[in-house]
Amino acid sequence: MNSNRRKIFVRLAVAICMLAIVSIYIWRFITLNKLYPDGEYQRIEIGDTVMIDSLECTVLEAKLVTAETYAKMLDSDLEFLGLSEDDIIAITTIQVKNDTSEDASALDFYEAVLKCGNWSNGVEYVLSEDFGASFSPKSVTNITASTIVNSKLESIYKGGKDWRIELSGWPNRIEMLLPMDSSEVER
């Protein structure tokens, strides 16, 4: 008789613990969904203009170049840049227009990411003018972002026509489609 009571007590304790865990998970899920609503996702073609906060952004150009071509653009050498001859560099030029009468934040641009399929990498702004943390009122600035594409990623070269640059992250993610083909590298 004593062992039956013990079994019932253990089963009841397990059921209560499971109910508590499920209740906590449901409460957490509902709370997080209220705190962080679904984001918005936009994919925009090159040349189209999109508003990010108070800035008008247009991707003007996107291309893949060899490391040698990239070094010539920077008037530098491969060794100084830490590049090998096999490296491929993706370069994207973005025009940012601030039509407001006050400075506009540029922090979204520091978090830009270049993507192709499942591959992604942050970008650097080594070719661009120094735009600091904000854009001046009534100004137009061209920003050139670049990143090294790991040439050993065969998936990029097999299906590398889905290039895009993410200009703004969650919750309002904005990606611009870039007309680049991994099999066509500018030399």
C-alpha positions as CSV (number, residue, x, y, z in Angstrom):
1,M,0.0,0.0,0.0
2,N,2.8,2.3,0.9
3,S,4.5,1.8,-2.5
4,N,1.3,2.7,-4.3
5,R,1.0,6.0,-2.5
6,R,4.6,6.7,-3.3
7,K,4.0,6.0,-7.0
8,I,1.0,8.3,-7.0
9,F,2.9,11.0,-5.2
10,V,5.9,10.8,-7.7
11,R,3.5,10.8,-10.7
12,L,1.6,13.8,-9.3
13,A,4.9,15.7,-8.6
14,V,6.2,15.0,-12.1
15,A,2.9,16.1,-13.6
16,I,3.0,19.4,-11.5
17,C,6.6,20.0,-12.6
18,M,5.7,19.4,-16.3
19,L,2.7,21.7,-16.0
20,A,4.9,24.4,-14.4
21,I,7.5,24.1,-17.1
22,V,4.9,24.3,-19.9
23,S,3.2,27.3,-18.2
24,I,6.5,29.2,-17.9
25,Y,7.3,28.5,-21.5
26,I,3.9,29.7,-22.7
27,W,4.1,32.8,-20.5
28,R,7.6,33.5,-21.9
29,F,6.5,33.0,-25.5
30,I,3.5,35.4,-25.1
31,T,5.5,38.0,-23.3
32,L,8.3,38.0,-25.9
33,N,5.9,38.2,-28.8
34,K,4.2,41.3,-27.2
35,L,7.6,42.9,-26.5
36,Y,9.1,42.2,-29.9
37,P,6.4,42.0,-32.6
38,D,7.0,40.4,-36.0
39,G,9.5,42.3,-38.1
40,E,9.0,43.5,-41.6
41,Y,11.1,42.2,-44.6
42,Q,11.6,44.1,-47.8
43,R,13.7,43.0,-50.8
44,I,14.5,45.8,-53.2
45,E,16.0,45.8,-56.7
46,I,19.2,47.8,-57.3
47,G,18.6,51.4,-58.3
48,D,15.3,51.6,-56.3
49,T,15.2,54.0,-53.4
50,V,14.3,52.9,-49.9
51,M,13.8,55.0,-46.7
52,I,15.8,53.9,-43.7
53,D,14.8,56.1,-40.8
54,S,15.0,59.6,-42.4
55,L,17.6,58.6,-45.0
56,E,16.9,57.8,-48.7
57,C,19.2,54.9,-49.7
58,T,19.9,53.7,-53.2
59,V,22.3,51.0,-54.2
60,L,24.1,52.4,-57.3
61,E,26.5,49.7,-58.2
62,A,27.6,46.2,-57.2
63,K,30.5,44.2,-58.6
64,L,33.0,41.4,-57.9
65,V,36.7,42.2,-58.5
66,T,39.9,40.3,-58.1
67,A,42.2,41.2,-55.2
68,E,44.7,42.8,-57.6
69,T,42.0,45.1,-59.0
70,Y,40.9,46.0,-55.5
71,A,44.5,46.8,-54.4
72,K,44.9,49.1,-57.5
73,M,41.7,50.9,-56.5
74,L,43.1,51.5,-53.0
75,D,46.5,52.4,-54.5
76,S,48.0,49.7,-52.2
77,D,49.5,46.2,-52.5
78,L,48.1,42.8,-51.7
79,E,50.4,42.1,-48.8
80,F,49.6,45.3,-47.0
81,L,45.8,44.6,-47.4
82,G,46.3,41.0,-46.2
83,L,44.9,39.6,-49.4
84,S,46.0,36.7,-51.6
85,E,45.8,36.6,-55.4
86,D,42.9,34.1,-55.2
87,D,40.7,36.4,-53.1
88,I,37.5,37.9,-54.7
89,I,36.2,41.2,-53.3
90,A,32.6,42.3,-53.5
91,I,32.1,46.0,-53.8
92,T,28.8,47.9,-53.4
93,T,28.2,51.6,-53.8
94,I,25.3,53.1,-51.9
95,Q,24.0,56.6,-52.2
96,V,22.6,58.1,-49.0
97,K,20.5,61.2,-49.1
98,N,19.6,63.2,-46.0
99,D,16.8,65.7,-46.9
100,T,16.1,66.6,-43.3
101,S,17.3,69.8,-41.6
102,E,19.2,67.9,-38.9
103,D,21.9,65.2,-38.7
104,A,20.7,61.6,-39.3
105,S,22.2,58.5,-37.7
106,A,24.3,56.2,-39.8
107,L,24.5,53.4,-37.3
108,D,22.4,51.0,-39.5
109,F,25.2,51.2,-42.1
110,Y,27.8,50.0,-39.7
111,E,25.8,46.7,-39.3
112,A,25.4,46.1,-43.1
113,V,25.9,42.5,-44.2
114,L,26.6,41.2,-47.7
115,K,24.9,37.9,-48.4
116,C,24.7,35.2,-51.1
117,G,22.5,32.2,-50.4
118,N,23.4,31.0,-46.9
119,W,26.7,32.8,-46.8
120,S,27.0,36.2,-45.2
121,N,29.8,38.6,-44.1
122,G,30.0,42.0,-42.6
123,V,31.3,44.8,-44.8
124,E,34.0,47.4,-44.5
125,Y,34.0,51.0,-45.7
126,V,37.6,51.3,-46.8
127,L,36.9,52.9,-50.2
128,S,34.4,55.4,-49.0
129,E,34.7,58.8,-47.6
130,D,34.6,59.0,-43.8
131,F,30.9,59.5,-43.0
132,G,31.3,59.2,-39.2
133,A,28.2,58.4,-37.1
134,S,25.8,60.7,-38.9
135,F,24.9,62.3,-42.2
136,S,24.8,66.1,-42.4
137,P,21.6,67.9,-43.2
138,K,20.6,68.3,-46.9
139,S,23.5,66.1,-48.0
140,V,24.1,63.3,-50.5
141,T,26.9,60.8,-49.6
142,N,28.2,57.9,-51.7
143,I,29.4,55.0,-49.5
144,T,31.4,52.2,-50.9
145,A,31.3,49.0,-48.9
146,S,33.5,46.0,-49.6
147,T,34.1,42.5,-48.2
148,I,36.4,39.6,-49.0
149,V,34.4,36.7,-50.5
150,N,36.0,33.4,-49.4
151,S,36.9,31.8,-52.7
152,K,36.8,28.3,-51.2
153,L,33.0,28.4,-50.7
154,E,31.9,26.5,-53.8
155,S,28.2,27.1,-53.0
156,I,28.7,30.7,-53.9
157,Y,30.2,29.9,-57.3
158,K,27.6,27.3,-58.1
159,G,24.5,29.3,-57.3
160,G,26.0,32.7,-56.8
161,K,23.4,34.9,-58.4
162,D,21.4,35.6,-55.2
163,W,23.6,38.5,-54.0
164,R,22.1,41.0,-51.6
165,I,23.2,43.6,-49.1
166,E,21.2,43.9,-45.8
167,L,21.0,47.6,-45.0
168,S,18.8,47.4,-42.0
169,G,18.4,44.5,-39.5
170,W,15.6,43.2,-37.4
171,P,12.8,44.1,-36.8
172,N,12.5,46.0,-40.2
173,R,15.0,44.1,-42.3
174,I,15.8,45.6,-45.7
175,E,17.8,43.8,-48.3
176,M,18.8,45.1,-51.7
177,L,19.3,42.5,-54.5
178,L,22.6,42.9,-56.3
179,P,23.0,41.9,-59.9
180,M,26.3,40.1,-59.5
181,D,27.3,36.7,-60.9
182,S,30.0,34.8,-59.1
183,S,31.2,33.4,-62.4
184,E,31.8,36.9,-63.8
185,V,34.6,38.6,-61.9
186,E,35.9,41.9,-63.0
187,R,39.7,41.7,-63.7
